[in-house]
Amino acid sequence: MRSRLLYSVLPILVLALACGGGNRSWDHSGYIEGEDELSVFTRACQQYFRGSLSNSKETFNSLIYRFPDSRLNSDAQFAVRKIEYELTGISDIPVENINSIPVNFPSIALVGSPSVNSTVSQLEILIVTTGTPPLTIEDAGAPDVTLVLYPDSFQEQANIVSDSLSSWLSSHSSVPVQPGGDIISTVAPGHTGVVVVIGTDATVDASLLHNNFIEP
């Protein structure tokens, strides 16, 4: 799955480059030329969307090492981690709770309407780092609230997920937990674990997100 974060960033960057005057140029393959940080970042995004994941990762890493003080650096680190997972299916960055205790996650389905795609994508990255990649489901009829639903005997796991979400979301002091019942089979057919419904009230703490991806 291509990261929706990159989907939202690339058009803005391309527009910024296009509006920057006549100094920008493109090679015969349509990649942006130039070795400034914005050009390198945009080229890495282009490679990503064309399916050249290894080349994209290398280009993002070149920005990280060449421009350590760039405002794009943390986003490049974020993209590298996403690509590493897409290439290998493995993430070696453990997620810890506020007490620095490793979090053991159950199987999770993230459900949200199209309007919260960006938040779902960011939470997907954080959950991937627990070693349990979530199932993501776009549902135009999803409830416009944030809550955790659990099947029978999964309340303890649901509380773990709720606690982690509460620390990741800047807009929540706590995330409600309740039995899912037939709702789970409706919004996530075939899923046997915890379901997290993401509402428009959910906002991921950006500083925490970036801090989880410090090392390239």
Rosetta blueprint (number, residue, H / E / L):
1 M L
2 R L
3 S L
4 R H
5 L H
6 L H
7 Y H
8 S H
9 V H
10 L H
11 P H
12 I H
13 L H
14 V H
15 L H
16 A H
17 L H
18 A H
19 C L
20 G L
21 G L
22 G L
23 N L
24 R L
25 S L
26 W E
27 D L
28 H L
29 S L
30 G L
31 Y L
32 I E
33 E L
34 G L
35 E L
36 D L
37 E H
38 L H
39 S H
40 V H
41 F H
42 T H
43 R H
44 A H
45 C H
46 Q H
47 Q H
48 Y H
49 F H
50 R L
51 G L
52 S L
53 L H
54 S H
55 N H
56 S H
57 K H
58 E H
59 T H
60 F H
61 N H
62 S H
63 L H
64 I H
65 Y H
66 R H
67 F L
68 P L
69 D L
70 S L
71 R L
72 L L
73 N H
74 S H
75 D H
76 A H
77 Q H
78 F H
79 A H
80 V H
81 R H
82 K H
83 I H
84 E H
85 Y H
86 E H
87 L H
88 T H
89 G L
90 I L
91 S L
92 D L
93 I L
94 P L
95 V L
96 E E
97 N L
98 I L
99 N L
100 S L
101 I L
102 P E
103 V L
104 N L
105 F L
106 P L
107 S L
108 I E
109 A E
110 L E
111 V E
112 G E
113 S L
114 P H
115 S H
116 V H
117 N H
118 S H
119 T H
120 V H
121 S H
122 Q H
123 L H
124 E H
125 I H
126 L H
127 I H
128 V H
129 T L
130 T L
131 G L
132 T L
133 P L
134 P L
135 L E
136 T E
137 I E
138 E E
139 D L
140 A L
141 G L
142 A L
143 P L
144 D L
145 V L
146 T L
147 L E
148 V E
149 L E
150 Y E
151 P L
152 D L
153 S L
154 F L
155 Q H
156 E H
157 Q H
158 A H
159 N H
160 I H
161 V H
162 S H
163 D H
164 S H
165 L H
166 S H
167 S H
168 W H
169 L E
170 S L
171 S L
172 H L
173 S L
174 S L
175 V L
176 P L
177 V E
178 Q E
179 P E
180 G L
181 G L
182 D H
183 I H
184 I H
185 S H
186 T H
187 V H
188 A L
189 P L
190 G L
191 H L
192 T L
193 G L
194 V E
195 V E
196 V E
197 V E
198 I E
199 G L
200 T L
201 D L
202 A L
203 T L
204 V E
205 D L
206 A H
207 S H
208 L H
209 L H
210 H H
211 N H
212 N L
213 F L
214 I L
215 E L
216 P L
